Amino acid sequence: MWKRLLRESFTAKLSLLLLTTFGCAQRAYHATTYPQTNQELRFGLMTPTDGARYEDIVRAWREAEALGWDSAWLNDHFMPVFGDTDRNQYEAWTLLAALAAQTKRIRIGVLVTGNTYRNPALLAKMAATVDEISRGRLDLGIGAGWYRKEHFAYGFHFGTERERAERLQEALQVLNLLWGEKHPTLRGKYYTLYQAPFAPRGIQSPRVPIIIGGQGKKRIVPLVARYADGWNAPVQTDAKGFAERVDLIRRECQRIGRQDCPTRFSKMFALVTISRAPLVGPAVRTAARLLPQVDAATAWHLLAGSPADIAEQIAPFVRAGCNEVIVSFLPPFDSETIRTFTNEVIPRVRTLQGAGT
């Protein structure tokens, strides 16, 4: 009986958070203590557009900006990943341009752009344009792409996991060439440039910061050291795995001789509810594990419970080197929940950070 009630209560919300943005995981979490290596801790708000309304997204971004959040992000899909596929799903970069004009201070971006959806030269032009609209507030998040059904629905080439990683690497070459050279030429396996002019270049110099999302140690994470300014870990990455990948990025920088090694290490979190009711956190995570698409690692990392409970869930990642906490809220992005997280969770995380506990 209790399993049925839990499933009915949480399925819709959990499915939206877990399946539209973050995928599924492979490993369970084990609490471990790490040396503090992060810079000043920053907080970002994610507003997934699955089933959302434009007015609610604008309101949430403006509220986050007024409350002092550091960044605001969209996800990148063309159809909802779970449930009714006829619900709203805005195109991310068109929406981002509108939101750039609706905000003034907060940094903005898409976390992450699916590389398979757009030619990277087109993406570079889009990014430079949005950077100008935002007056230099854009971060360009990019990943290899993963949602097979979406690719087939819209005719996007999917390919193998290895091919998508290779495409991502070549796309990163295109982005860096367009911002780094005058009229570059590239004859790659997947993309080409021929004496390509590139103006405007955006406000930021030498280019818009690039954030690579993903957790593959062999093909994806090493690209951060070679081409990017930061790394974003998906919701299912545990604290031990986070620390290992930060170390991998630093070692790869040493191997290739890069002096300005990336220093931005962010982690995505999925917020389900803030509640002081007893056992809310365990109930939510138990309900998530009842969903056939959700593995134990993803369920374990869902944020749910009191402000103190949620802060305790985030703290191990800060100790593992995370210096930007990205929190995904549920549509319609309730104002009270955003304020509660701002006023009661963030200060607790900072206190735990300072205490090193």
KARAPE-V844800 format. One record per residue. N is the residue number from 1. RES is the residue in three letters. PHI is phi in whole degrees, 0 to 359 (none if undefined). PSI is psi in degrees with one decimal (NA if undefined). OMEGA is omega in whole degrees, -180 to 180 (* if undefined). Layout:
n:N res:RES phi:PHI psi:PSI omega:OMEGA
n:N res:RES phi:PHI psi:PSI omega:OMEGA
This chain:
n:1 res:MET phi:none psi:-49.6 omega:-178
n:2 res:TRP phi:295 psi:-32.0 omega:178
n:3 res:LYS phi:295 psi:-41.7 omega:-180
n:4 res:ARG phi:296 psi:-43.1 omega:-180
n:5 res:LEU phi:296 psi:-42.0 omega:178
n:6 res:LEU phi:297 psi:-42.8 omega:-178
n:7 res:ARG phi:298 psi:-46.5 omega:-179
n:8 res:GLU phi:295 psi:-35.0 omega:-176
n:9 res:SER phi:288 psi:-37.1 omega:-170
n:10 res:PHE phi:247 psi:-10.6 omega:-173
n:11 res:THR phi:304 psi:-49.3 omega:-176
n:12 res:ALA phi:299 psi:-48.3 omega:-178
n:13 res:LYS phi:294 psi:-46.5 omega:-178
n:14 res:LEU phi:296 psi:-40.9 omega:-180
n:15 res:SER phi:300 psi:-41.8 omega:180
n:16 res:LEU phi:299 psi:-48.3 omega:-177
n:17 res:LEU phi:290 psi:-43.9 omega:-170
n:18 res:LEU phi:281 psi:-32.7 omega:-169
n:19 res:LEU phi:253 psi:-22.1 omega:-179
n:20 res:THR phi:278 psi:-21.9 omega:-172
n:21 res:THR phi:234 psi:-34.6 omega:-162
n:22 res:PHE phi:245 psi:-15.8 omega:-179
n:23 res:GLY phi:75 psi:-160.5 omega:-177
n:24 res:CYS phi:240 psi:162.1 omega:-173
n:25 res:ALA phi:249 psi:179.3 omega:-177
n:26 res:GLN phi:231 psi:-16.5 omega:-174
n:27 res:ARG phi:230 psi:150.3 omega:176
n:28 res:ALA phi:276 psi:162.8 omega:-178
n:29 res:TYR phi:269 psi:139.5 omega:174
n:30 res:HIS phi:229 psi:121.1 omega:-176
n:31 res:ALA phi:295 psi:132.2 omega:-180
n:32 res:THR phi:215 psi:153.3 omega:178
n:33 res:THR phi:257 psi:137.3 omega:-178
n:34 res:TYR phi:230 psi:156.9 omega:175
n:35 res:PRO phi:292 psi:146.3 omega:-180
n:36 res:GLN phi:286 psi:119.9 omega:-178
n:37 res:THR phi:232 psi:1.0 omega:-174
n:38 res:ASN phi:279 psi:158.4 omega:172
n:39 res:GLN phi:276 psi:-161.0 omega:176
n:40 res:GLU phi:304 psi:131.6 omega:-174
n:41 res:LEU phi:281 psi:129.5 omega:-179
n:42 res:ARG phi:243 psi:158.1 omega:-179
n:43 res:PHE phi:230 psi:134.3 omega:179
n:44 res:GLY phi:236 psi:147.6 omega:179
n:45 res:LEU phi:254 psi:130.4 omega:176
n:46 res:MET phi:253 psi:130.7 omega:176
n:47 res:THR phi:240 psi:88.3 omega:176
n:48 res:PRO phi:300 psi:139.7 omega:-172
n:49 res:THR phi:269 psi:1.5 omega:-178
n:50 res:ASP phi:297 psi:109.3 omega:-180
n:51 res:GLY phi:77 psi:6.7 omega:-177
n:52 res:ALA phi:271 psi:165.5 omega:175
n:53 res:ARG phi:247 psi:146.9 omega:-179
n:54 res:TYR phi:304 psi:-44.4 omega:-177
n:55 res:GLU phi:300 psi:-37.8 omega:-180
n:56 res:ASP phi:290 psi:-37.2 omega:179
n:57 res:ILE phi:294 psi:-45.6 omega:178
n:58 res:VAL phi:301 psi:-46.4 omega:180
n:59 res:ARG phi:300 psi:-45.2 omega:-178
n:60 res:ALA phi:297 psi:-41.9 omega:-180
n:61 res:TRP phi:294 psi:-41.2 omega:179
n:62 res:ARG phi:293 psi:-39.0 omega:177
n:63 res:GLU phi:295 psi:-43.8 omega:179
n:64 res:ALA phi:299 psi:-41.9 omega:179
n:65 res:GLU phi:297 psi:-45.1 omega:-180
n:66 res:ALA phi:295 psi:-30.8 omega:-178
n:67 res:LEU phi:275 psi:-4.6 omega:175
n:68 res:GLY phi:97 psi:11.4 omega:175
n:69 res:TRP phi:297 psi:152.1 omega:-175
n:70 res:ASP phi:273 psi:-31.1 omega:-175
n:71 res:SER phi:210 psi:159.7 omega:176
n:72 res:ALA phi:220 psi:142.2 omega:-168
n:73 res:TRP phi:222 psi:153.6 omega:171
n:74 res:LEU phi:245 psi:159.0 omega:169
n:75 res:ASN phi:266 psi:171.4 omega:-174
n:76 res:ASP phi:232 psi:92.4 omega:174
n:77 res:HIS phi:218 psi:162.3 omega:180
n:78 res:PHE phi:251 psi:-8.9 omega:178
n:79 res:MET phi:206 psi:149.5 omega:175
n:80 res:PRO phi:302 psi:140.4 omega:-176
n:81 res:VAL phi:281 psi:-26.5 omega:-177
n:82 res:PHE phi:221 psi:146.5 omega:177
n:83 res:GLY phi:85 psi:-149.0 omega:-175
n:84 res:ASP phi:290 psi:111.9 omega:-178
n:85 res:THR phi:283 psi:-3.5 omega:176
n:86 res:ASP phi:269 psi:3.3 omega:174
n:87 res:ARG phi:288 psi:165.8 omega:178
n:88 res:ASN phi:305 psi:141.2 omega:169
n:89 res:GLN phi:207 psi:96.8 omega:-177
n:90 res:TYR phi:288 psi:148.4 omega:171
n:91 res:GLU phi:289 psi:128.9 omega:-165
n:92 res:ALA phi:293 psi:-46.0 omega:-172
n:93 res:TRP phi:284 psi:-31.3 omega:173
n:94 res:THR phi:297 psi:-45.4 omega:178
n:95 res:LEU phi:296 psi:-39.4 omega:-179
n:96 res:LEU phi:298 psi:-38.8 omega:178
n:97 res:ALA phi:299 psi:-40.8 omega:178
n:98 res:ALA phi:295 psi:-41.9 omega:-179
n:99 res:LEU phi:290 psi:-29.3 omega:175
n:100 res:ALA phi:300 psi:-37.3 omega:180
n:101 res:ALA phi:281 psi:-14.9 omega:-177
n:102 res:GLN phi:264 psi:-4.8 omega:-179
n:103 res:THR phi:232 psi:168.1 omega:-174
n:104 res:LYS phi:232 psi:-36.2 omega:-172
n:105 res:ARG phi:244 psi:-40.3 omega:-170
n:106 res:ILE phi:295 psi:141.1 omega:175
n:107 res:ARG phi:286 psi:150.2 omega:-171
n:108 res:ILE phi:226 psi:158.8 omega:177
n:109 res:GLY phi:178 psi:178.7 omega:175
n:110 res:VAL phi:246 psi:126.5 omega:-175
n:111 res:LEU phi:234 psi:98.3 omega:-9
n:112 res:VAL phi:243 psi:160.3 omega:173
n:113 res:THR phi:290 psi:130.2 omega:175
n:114 res:GLY phi:284 psi:116.1 omega:-176
n:115 res:ASN phi:299 psi:-29.8 omega:-176
n:116 res:THR phi:289 psi:-11.7 omega:-175
n:117 res:TYR phi:272 psi:-21.2 omega:-173
n:118 res:ARG phi:216 psi:142.0 omega:171
n:119 res:ASN phi:301 psi:135.0 omega:-175
n:120 res:PRO phi:295 psi:-27.9 omega:176
n:121 res:ALA phi:292 psi:-39.2 omega:174
n:122 res:LEU phi:297 psi:-43.2 omega:179
n:123 res:LEU phi:299 psi:-41.5 omega:178
n:124 res:ALA phi:299 psi:-42.4 omega:179
n:125 res:LYS phi:295 psi:-41.6 omega:177
n:126 res:MET phi:299 psi:-45.4 omega:-178
n:127 res:ALA phi:296 psi:-43.0 omega:179
n:128 res:ALA phi:298 psi:-38.3 omega:179
n:129 res:THR phi:295 psi:-47.4 omega:180
n:130 res:VAL phi:294 psi:-34.2 omega:178
n:131 res:ASP phi:297 psi:-37.7 omega:177
n:132 res:GLU phi:292 psi:-44.0 omega:179
n:133 res:ILE phi:300 psi:-39.9 omega:-177
n:134 res:SER phi:275 psi:-2.8 omega:-177
n:135 res:ARG phi:59 psi:46.1 omega:171
n:136 res:GLY phi:85 psi:33.9 omega:-178
n:137 res:ARG phi:247 psi:9.3 omega:-173
n:138 res:LEU phi:272 psi:138.7 omega:164
n:139 res:ASP phi:245 psi:132.1 omega:-177
n:140 res:LEU phi:263 psi:100.2 omega:175
n:141 res:GLY phi:273 psi:135.9 omega:-178
n:142 res:ILE phi:212 psi:144.1 omega:177
n:143 res:GLY phi:217 psi:178.4 omega:-172
n:144 res:ALA phi:283 psi:-21.6 omega:-175
n:145 res:GLY phi:91 psi:144.4 omega:-174
n:146 res:TRP phi:213 psi:-21.1 omega:-169
n:147 res:TYR phi:273 psi:98.6 omega:-174
n:148 res:ARG phi:300 psi:-46.8 omega:-176
n:149 res:LYS phi:301 psi:-39.2 omega:180
n:150 res:GLU phi:297 psi:-40.8 omega:179
n:151 res:HIS phi:298 psi:-43.7 omega:-180
n:152 res:PHE phi:290 psi:-35.2 omega:-179
n:153 res:ALA phi:298 psi:-36.9 omega:-174
n:154 res:TYR phi:250 psi:3.8 omega:177
n:155 res:GLY phi:80 psi:19.1 omega:175
n:156 res:PHE phi:280 psi:135.9 omega:177
n:157 res:HIS phi:294 psi:132.2 omega:-177
n:158 res:PHE phi:259 psi:-58.6 omega:178
n:159 res:GLY phi:73 psi:-174.5 omega:-180
n:160 res:THR phi:275 psi:168.4 omega:177
n:161 res:GLU phi:301 psi:-41.1 omega:179
n:162 res:ARG phi:295 psi:-42.3 omega:180
n:163 res:GLU phi:296 psi:-41.3 omega:180
n:164 res:ARG phi:296 psi:-37.1 omega:176
n:165 res:ALA phi:294 psi:-39.9 omega:178
n:166 res:GLU phi:295 psi:-41.2 omega:177
n:167 res:ARG phi:298 psi:-41.2 omega:178
n:168 res:LEU phi:298 psi:-44.5 omega:179
n:169 res:GLN phi:300 psi:-43.6 omega:180
n:170 res:GLU phi:291 psi:-35.7 omega:176
n:171 res:ALA phi:297 psi:-39.6 omega:178
n:172 res:LEU phi:295 psi:-34.3 omega:174
n:173 res:GLN phi:298 psi:-44.2 omega:179
n:174 res:VAL phi:300 psi:-47.1 omega:-179
n:175 res:LEU phi:300 psi:-46.0 omega:-178
n:176 res:ASN phi:291 psi:-34.3 omega:177
n:177 res:LEU phi:293 psi:-44.6 omega:-178
n:178 res:LEU phi:297 psi:-38.2 omega:178
n:179 res:TRP phi:276 psi:-21.9 omega:-172
n:180 res:GLY phi:259 psi:-19.4 omega:-177
n:181 res:GLU phi:229 psi:161.0 omega:177
n:182 res:LYS phi:265 psi:123.0 omega:180
n:183 res:HIS phi:52 psi:59.2 omega:-177
n:184 res:PRO phi:287 psi:154.9 omega:174
n:185 res:THR phi:235 psi:136.5 omega:178
n:186 res:LEU phi:216 psi:130.2 omega:173
n:187 res:ARG phi:242 psi:88.1 omega:-176
n:188 res:GLY phi:262 psi:-179.2 omega:178
n:189 res:LYS phi:287 psi:-33.0 omega:-175
n:190 res:TYR phi:243 psi:-29.1 omega:-175
n:191 res:TYR phi:226 psi:153.2 omega:178
n:192 res:THR phi:224 psi:151.6 omega:169
n:193 res:LEU phi:228 psi:147.7 omega:175
n:194 res:TYR phi:221 psi:105.8 omega:179
n:195 res:GLN phi:45 psi:51.0 omega:-169
n:196 res:ALA phi:279 psi:117.3 omega:172
n:197 res:PRO phi:289 psi:155.2 omega:-178
n:198 res:PHE phi:211 psi:93.6 omega:177
n:199 res:ALA phi:209 psi:139.2 omega:1
n:200 res:PRO phi:286 psi:163.5 omega:-178
n:201 res:ARG phi:258 psi:0.6 omega:-176
n:202 res:GLY phi:92 psi:174.6 omega:-177
n:203 res:ILE phi:277 psi:-40.5 omega:-173
n:204 res:GLN phi:284 psi:146.5 omega:-177
n:205 res:SER phi:231 psi:138.6 omega:7
n:206 res:PRO phi:280 psi:-12.4 omega:177
n:207 res:ARG phi:195 psi:172.7 omega:173
n:208 res:VAL phi:297 psi:132.8 omega:178
n:209 res:PRO phi:300 psi:139.2 omega:-179
n:210 res:ILE phi:251 psi:128.1 omega:178
n:211 res:ILE phi:243 psi:121.1 omega:178
n:212 res:ILE phi:264 psi:130.8 omega:178
n:213 res:GLY phi:254 psi:143.3 omega:179
n:214 res:GLY phi:141 psi:173.4 omega:-179
n:215 res:GLN phi:223 psi:5.2 omega:180
n:216 res:GLY phi:295 psi:118.0 omega:-176
n:217 res:LYS phi:291 psi:-31.3 omega:-173
n:218 res:LYS phi:278 psi:-43.3 omega:-170
n:219 res:ARG phi:245 psi:-31.1 omega:-171
n:220 res:ILE phi:263 psi:-55.9 omega:-174
n:221 res:VAL phi:300 psi:-40.0 omega:178
n:222 res:PRO phi:300 psi:-23.6 omega:178
n:223 res:LEU phi:295 psi:-25.6 omega:179
n:224 res:VAL phi:300 psi:-44.4 omega:-178
n:225 res:ALA phi:294 psi:-32.7 omega:-174
n:226 res:ARG phi:274 psi:-34.4 omega:-168
n:227 res:TYR phi:233 psi:-12.2 omega:-165
n:228 res:ALA phi:239 psi:178.2 omega:179
n:229 res:ASP phi:247 psi:-8.7 omega:-179
n:230 res:GLY phi:193 psi:169.8 omega:-179
n:231 res:TRP phi:227 psi:139.7 omega:175
n:232 res:ASN phi:241 psi:126.3 omega:179
n:233 res:ALA phi:266 psi:136.5 omega:178
n:234 res:PRO phi:290 psi:170.2 omega:-171
n:235 res:VAL phi:300 psi:-31.2 omega:-173
n:236 res:GLN phi:277 psi:-8.3 omega:179
n:237 res:THR phi:294 psi:130.7 omega:179
n:238 res:ASP phi:271 psi:171.2 omega:-174
n:239 res:ALA phi:295 psi:-38.5 omega:177
n:240 res:LYS phi:297 psi:-45.6 omega:178
n:241 res:GLY phi:295 psi:-34.9 omega:177
n:242 res:PHE phi:299 psi:-50.7 omega:-180
n:243 res:ALA phi:300 psi:-40.1 omega:180
n:244 res:GLU phi:298 psi:-39.8 omega:-178
n:245 res:ARG phi:285 psi:-34.6 omega:173
n:246 res:VAL phi:300 psi:-45.1 omega:178
n:247 res:ASP phi:297 psi:-38.9 omega:178
n:248 res:LEU phi:298 psi:-42.7 omega:179
n:249 res:ILE phi:299 psi:-44.7 omega:-179
n:250 res:ARG phi:294 psi:-40.9 omega:178
n:251 res:ARG phi:293 psi:-36.6 omega:178
n:252 res:GLU phi:293 psi:-37.1 omega:175
n:253 res:CYS phi:300 psi:-43.6 omega:178
n:254 res:GLN phi:297 psi:-40.6 omega:-178
n:255 res:ARG phi:296 psi:-40.2 omega:-177
n:256 res:ILE phi:266 psi:-2.1 omega:176
n:257 res:GLY phi:78 psi:26.5 omega:178
n:258 res:ARG phi:276 psi:122.8 omega:-177
n:259 res:GLN phi:278 psi:-41.0 omega:-178
n:260 res:ASP phi:271 psi:63.9 omega:-177
n:261 res:CYS phi:298 psi:143.0 omega:179
n:262 res:PRO phi:307 psi:141.9 omega:-179
n:263 res:THR phi:237 psi:-2.3 omega:-179
n:264 res:ARG phi:262 psi:115.2 omega:-179
n:265 res:PHE phi:233 psi:108.0 omega:-175
n:266 res:SER phi:247 psi:159.1 omega:-179
n:267 res:LYS phi:226 psi:132.6 omega:177
n:268 res:MET phi:274 psi:133.6 omega:175
n:269 res:PHE phi:235 psi:144.6 omega:178
n:270 res:ALA phi:252 psi:112.5 omega:180
n:271 res:LEU phi:271 psi:123.4 omega:177
n:272 res:VAL phi:263 psi:-51.0 omega:-179
n:273 res:THR phi:199 psi:148.9 omega:169
n:274 res:ILE phi:250 psi:116.4 omega:-176
n:275 res:SER phi:207 psi:139.4 omega:177
n:276 res:ARG phi:269 psi:3.6 omega:177
n:277 res:ALA phi:297 psi:141.5 omega:-178
n:278 res:PRO phi:300 psi:139.4 omega:171
n:279 res:LEU phi:64 psi:19.6 omega:178
n:280 res:VAL phi:297 psi:-45.7 omega:-180
n:281 res:GLY phi:302 psi:-53.8 omega:178
n:282 res:PRO phi:301 psi:-36.6 omega:180
n:283 res:ALA phi:296 psi:-44.1 omega:179
n:284 res:VAL phi:298 psi:-45.4 omega:-177
n:285 res:ARG phi:290 psi:-33.2 omega:174
n:286 res:THR phi:294 psi:-43.7 omega:179
n:287 res:ALA phi:299 psi:-39.8 omega:-180
n:288 res:ALA phi:298 psi:-37.9 omega:-179
n:289 res:ARG phi:290 psi:-18.0 omega:177
n:290 res:LEU phi:283 psi:-17.5 omega:179
n:291 res:LEU phi:284 psi:132.1 omega:-174
n:292 res:PRO phi:296 psi:-24.6 omega:-176
n:293 res:GLN phi:272 psi:-3.9 omega:-172
n:294 res:VAL phi:247 psi:124.3 omega:179
n:295 res:ASP phi:270 psi:175.0 omega:-174
n:296 res:ALA phi:296 psi:-38.2 omega:-177
n:297 res:ALA phi:295 psi:-43.5 omega:179
n:298 res:THR phi:295 psi:-46.8 omega:180
n:299 res:ALA phi:301 psi:-39.1 omega:-177
n:300 res:TRP phi:298 psi:-32.1 omega:-173
n:301 res:HIS phi:266 psi:3.1 omega:177
n:302 res:LEU phi:295 psi:135.9 omega:177
n:303 res:LEU phi:275 psi:119.1 omega:179
n:304 res:ALA phi:199 psi:139.5 omega:179
n:305 res:GLY phi:131 psi:-160.3 omega:180
n:306 res:SER phi:286 psi:164.3 omega:175
n:307 res:PRO phi:305 psi:-39.4 omega:179
n:308 res:ALA phi:294 psi:-41.0 omega:179
n:309 res:ASP phi:298 psi:-44.5 omega:-177
n:310 res:ILE phi:293 psi:-40.8 omega:177
n:311 res:ALA phi:299 psi:-38.7 omega:178
n:312 res:GLU phi:294 psi:-30.6 omega:177
n:313 res:GLN phi:290 psi:-34.4 omega:-177
n:314 res:ILE phi:280 psi:-34.2 omega:-171
n:315 res:ALA phi:306 psi:-41.5 omega:-179
n:316 res:PRO phi:300 psi:-29.5 omega:180
n:317 res:PHE phi:285 psi:-33.7 omega:175
n:318 res:VAL phi:296 psi:-42.3 omega:177
n:319 res:ARG phi:293 psi:-24.8 omega:180
n:320 res:ALA phi:277 psi:-2.5 omega:177
n:321 res:GLY phi:116 psi:0.3 omega:178
n:322 res:CYS phi:291 psi:127.7 omega:176
n:323 res:ASN phi:239 psi:9.9 omega:171
n:324 res:GLU phi:213 psi:117.7 omega:-179
n:325 res:VAL phi:262 psi:117.5 omega:179
n:326 res:ILE phi:255 psi:123.3 omega:-175
n:327 res:VAL phi:245 psi:120.2 omega:178
n:328 res:SER phi:271 psi:123.2 omega:178
n:329 res:PHE phi:259 psi:158.0 omega:-180
n:330 res:LEU phi:271 psi:137.6 omega:170
n:331 res:PRO phi:303 psi:141.2 omega:9
n:332 res:PRO phi:271 psi:25.0 omega:174
n:333 res:PHE phi:62 psi:63.1 omega:-174
n:334 res:ASP phi:306 psi:128.5 omega:-177
n:335 res:SER phi:298 psi:-41.1 omega:-179
n:336 res:GLU phi:297 psi:-39.5 omega:179
n:337 res:THR phi:294 psi:-41.7 omega:178
n:338 res:ILE phi:298 psi:-43.8 omega:-180
n:339 res:ARG phi:294 psi:-40.6 omega:180
n:340 res:THR phi:297 psi:-43.1 omega:178
n:341 res:PHE phi:298 psi:-42.8 omega:-179
n:342 res:THR phi:298 psi:-46.6 omega:-171
n:343 res:ASN phi:272 psi:-22.6 omega:-174
n:344 res:GLU phi:240 psi:-27.4 omega:180
n:345 res:VAL phi:268 psi:-50.6 omega:-176
n:346 res:ILE phi:303 psi:-46.1 omega:178
n:347 res:PRO phi:300 psi:-36.2 omega:178
n:348 res:ARG phi:294 psi:-39.6 omega:178
n:349 res:VAL phi:298 psi:-42.9 omega:179
n:350 res:ARG phi:296 psi:-37.0 omega:177
n:351 res:THR phi:296 psi:-44.3 omega:178
n:352 res:LEU phi:295 psi:-36.2 omega:177
n:353 res:GLN phi:299 psi:-47.0 omega:-179
n:354 res:GLY phi:293 psi:-32.9 omega:-179
n:355 res:ALA phi:282 psi:-19.7 omega:-178
n:356 res:GLY phi:67 psi:30.6 omega:-178
n:357 res:THR phi:250 psi:NA omega:*
